[in-house]
Amino acid sequence: MLNDFFETAPPLYKWLVFGAMGLTALGIILVIIGAATGVPAVNFTGLAVIGAGMLGHIGSLMVRGRVMRQRLKGK
């Protein structure tokens, strides 16, 4: 068995992780743009996108936990 979970992870986990990282990066970029231009609406939109990215990360942790429980049970 491989030591790295990511090598044997299901596609759903990989999609959630990369999607969450992308959303978080997009949110950070929006916050920086909003701070540079002084437009509060862009800042708040960026914060909402960062929050969606964090929820994606939490979802990926839930998928990872489910897969690991199934592997430990021997299913």
C-alpha positions in Angstrom: 0.0 0.0 0.0 1.2 3.5 -0.8 2.0 5.8 2.0 0.5 8.9 0.5 -3.3 9.2 0.7 -3.5 11.5 -2.3 -2.1 8.9 -4.6 -5.0 6.5 -3.8 -7.7 9.1 -3.1 -11.0 9.0 -4.9 -11.6 11.6 -7.6 -14.2 13.3 -5.5 -11.6 14.1 -2.9 -9.2 15.5 -5.5 -11.9 17.6 -7.1 -12.9 19.1 -3.7 -9.4 19.9 -2.7 -8.4 21.5 -5.9 -11.7 23.4 -6.2 -11.4 24.7 -2.6 -7.8 25.8 -3.3 -8.9 27.6 -6.4 -11.8 29.3 -4.7 -9.6 30.4 -1.8 -7.0 31.8 -4.2 -9.7 33.6 -6.2 -11.1 35.1 -3.0 -7.6 36.3 -1.9 -7.1 38.0 -5.3 -10.5 39.6 -5.0 -9.8 40.9 -1.5 -6.4 42.4 -2.7 -8.1 44.0 -5.7 -10.9 45.4 -3.5 -8.3 46.8 -1.0 -6.3 48.4 -3.8 -9.3 50.0 -5.5 -11.1 50.9 -2.3 -14.4 49.2 -3.4 -15.9 47.5 -0.3 -18.3 45.3 -2.4 -15.3 43.5 -4.0 -13.8 42.9 -0.5 -17.0 41.4 0.8 -17.4 39.3 -2.4 -13.8 38.0 -1.9 -14.5 37.1 1.7 -17.6 35.1 0.6 -15.5 33.3 -2.0 -12.8 32.5 0.6 -15.6 31.2 2.9 -16.8 28.9 0.1 -13.3 27.6 -0.3 -13.1 26.8 3.4 -16.4 24.9 3.2 -14.9 23.0 0.3 -11.9 22.1 2.4 -14.2 20.9 5.2 -16.1 18.8 2.7 -12.9 17.2 1.4 -12.0 16.3 5.0 -15.3 14.6 5.4 -14.8 12.6 2.2 -11.3 11.7 3.3 -12.6 10.5 6.7 -15.3 8.4 5.1 -12.8 6.8 2.8 -10.4 6.0 5.6 -13.1 4.5 7.7 -14.1 2.3 4.8 -10.5 1.2 4.3 -10.0 0.5 8.0 -13.1 -1.7 8.0 -11.8 -3.6 5.1 -14.6 -2.8 2.7 
